[in-house]
């Protein structure tokens, strides 16, 4: 991992730990994160503040989907895979210019702060929820 990307990853991990313990973004930590993430953090915090992060939990399987409503669409974020289906992810994260898009940052911050909407759904609704992202991916492949 490049030095800059490693530094970004360490900053977000440290911030997440701090937030979980304190349940707030302290001024010193925010300044450190702002240095690393600049505009992306500001955008992510606005998404969290405006409750644009949603966690879907499917029962009985326990599958989880995170959805983040950005400026142009609702994006699927898969934290364990380090994935988001936004354009920034495809052009900058995969291109190794950035480590995280702001949707991924928003999901991590919302989870750490417990500031997200959630819904429990039966497993049979999983295909309907995920279809919007499949359709987008199929259209992009054509």
ABEGO torsion letter per residue (X at the ends): XBAAAAAAAAAAAAAAAAAAAAGBBBAAAAAAAAAAAEAAAAAAAAAAAAGABBBBBBOAAGBBBBBBBBAABBBBBBAAAGBBABAAAAAAAAAGABABBAAAAAAAAAAAAGBBBBBBBBAAAAAAAAAAAAAAAAAAAX
